[in-house]
Amino acid sequence: ARIKKLMQADEEVGKIAQATPVLMAKALEMFMVELMKSTTDIASAHGAKTVSAGHLRASIMGNEKFDFLKD
């Protein structure tokens, strides 16, 4: 329901098929799993026990798949 509300918040979005929010949720989940795996790999390589914003930044900067997240 949250994803559907977010999608409908955009004025350009009209009707949304029933399967669309489910597919968007799965795509978001897969994206986050990949981003966090990359980030935790970097944290582990540095011997860190916790993931920091710096590890996330390094993950984004070091992987061209995440180029769209760069500032």
MIBA-223638 format. One record per residue: residue in one letter; x, y, z of N, C-alpha, C in turn. Coordinates in steps of 0.001 Angstrom, whole numbers. Layout:
R   residuo       n.u       n.v       n.w      ca.u      ca.v      ca.w       c.u       c.v       c.w
R         A         X         Y         Z         X         Y         Z         X         Y         Z
...
END
This chain:
R   residuo       n.u       n.v       n.w      ca.u      ca.v      ca.w       c.u       c.v       c.w
R         A       823     -1193         0         0         0         0       870      1261         0
R         R      2003      1215       694      2872      2390       749      3470      2713      -609
R         I      3897      1675     -1303      4506      1898     -2614      3476      2473     -3575
R         K      2264      1966     -3521      1207      2474     -4394       926      3943     -4086
R         K       906      4303     -2811       679      5700     -2428      1811      6588     -2927
R         L      3044      6098     -2815      4184      6872     -3311      4101      7064     -4819
R         M      3719      6013     -5518      3611      6100     -6969      2502      7067     -7371
R         Q      1403      7048     -6656       277      7904     -6996       494      9350     -6562
R         A      1507      9597     -5749      1809     10965     -5338      2297     11795     -6523
R         D      2835     11125     -7534      3279     11806     -8749      2056     12118     -9607
R         E      1911     13364     -9969       743     13790    -10740       682     13154    -12130
R         E      1834     12749    -12658      1876     12166    -13996      1447     10702    -14014
R         V      1364     10082    -12847       990      8674    -12765      -524      8575    -12700
R         G     -1071      7789    -13595     -2516      7580    -13607     -2862      6334    -12818
R         K     -3626      5472    -13433     -3994      4217    -12787     -2784      3298    -12719
R         I     -2760      2479    -11680     -1648      1560    -11470     -2202       139    -11437
R         A     -1660      -721    -12293     -2091     -2115    -12319     -1794     -2768    -10975
R         Q     -2578     -3746    -10624     -2475     -4394     -9322     -1095     -5017     -9083
R         A      -478     -5551    -10119       815     -6221     -9966      1982     -5234     -9868
R         T      1784     -4008    -10295      2884     -3040    -10346      3528     -2771     -8989
R         P      2778     -2471     -7937      3432     -2243     -6643      4198     -3467     -6131
R         V      3700     -4652     -6426      4384     -5882     -6011      5728     -5993     -6733
R         L      5721     -5725     -8030      6958     -5780     -8807      7940     -4697     -8367
R         M      7433     -3514     -8083      8295     -2428     -7616      8911     -2770     -6260
R         A      8137     -3374     -5383      8650     -3768     -4068      9763     -4798     -4214
R         K      9586     -5752     -5099     10609     -6779     -5315     11867     -6165     -5925
R         A     11696     -5265     -6882     12846     -4599     -7501     13610     -3777     -6464
R         L     12894     -3082     -5604     13528     -2294     -4550     14276     -3199     -3574
R         E     13668     -4309     -3222     14319     -5263     -2324     15617     -5788     -2939
R         M     15565     -6157     -4211     16755     -6684     -4884     17854     -5624     -4967
R         F     17469     -4382     -5244     18428     -3282     -5297     19094     -3083     -3939
R         M     18299     -3055     -2879     18849     -2826     -1541     19752     -3977     -1099
R         V     19388     -5199     -1445     20234     -6347     -1098     21592     -6208     -1774
R         E     21595     -5849     -3048     22860     -5703     -3770     23692     -4548     -3219
R         L     23051     -3425     -2941     23766     -2277     -2396     24357     -2599     -1026
R         M     23586     -3240      -175     24073     -3541      1166     25128     -4646      1155
R         K     25013     -5604       242     26047     -6634       142     27372     -6001      -254
R         S     27329     -5119     -1229     28535     -4418     -1655     29114     -3596      -503
R         T     28254     -2936       231     28693     -2097      1347     29286     -2931      2475
R         T     28649     -4032      2813     29183     -4872      3890     30483     -5550      3473
R         D     30633     -5858      2188     31901     -6417      1707     33035     -5417      1918
R         I     32767     -4158      1638     33783     -3115      1833     34096     -2954      3316
R         A     33066     -2947      4144     33282     -2816      5590     34110     -3985      6114
R         S     33803     -5186      5664     34550     -6372      6095     36002     -6311      5633
R         A     36212     -5827      4422     37571     -5722      3889     38420     -4755      4711
R         H     37768     -3776      5320     38480     -2814      6162     38522     -3259      7625
R         G     37993     -4431      7909     38015     -4955      9269     37030     -4280     10205
R         A     36043     -3605      9660     35063     -2899     10483     33981     -3862     10965
R         K     33511     -3621     12167     32428     -4433     12717     31065     -3815     12439
R         T     31063     -2534     12123     29813     -1852     11795     29958     -1168     10441
R         V     28848     -1036      9760     28826      -371      8459     28609      1119      8700
R         S     29419      1929      8046     29298      3379      8210     28887      4028      6892
R         A     28589      5306      6973     28248      6062      5767     29423      6066      4794
R         G     30630      6050      5316     31816      6005      4465     31893      4727      3651
R         H     31499      3618      4256     31476      2346      3526     30424      2393      2415
R         L     29279      2968      2729     28225      3106      1723     28703      3994       581
R         R     29354      5089       922     29885      6004       -90     30916      5286      -967
R         A     31799      4514      -350     32815      3779     -1106     32171      2756     -2034
R         S     31114      2132     -1573     30397      1164     -2396     29790      1837     -3622
R         I     29184      2985     -3412     28558      3727     -4513     29612      4218     -5498
R         M     30702      4747     -4979     31744      5294     -5847     32505      4203     -6598
R         G     32571      3008     -6032     33368      1948     -6627     32618      1007     -7549
R         N     31334      1224     -7732     30548       312     -8554     29737      1127     -9557
R         E     29991       912    -10827     29316      1724    -11848     27807      1495    -11888
R         K     27331       385    -11340     25881       158    -11282     25190      1204    -10418
R         F     25939      1783     -9489     25366      2757     -8568     25711      4198     -8956
R         D     26160      4405    -10181     26541      5747    -10633     25412      6765    -10466
R         F     24185      6330    -10628     23061      7266    -10530     22878      7805     -9109
R         L     23544      7198     -8126     23446      7662     -6743     24504      8706     -6400
R         K     25454      8905     -7301     26509      9883     -7039     25935     11288     -7090
R         D     26494     12157     -6264     26049     13568     -6249     26635     14334     -7391
END
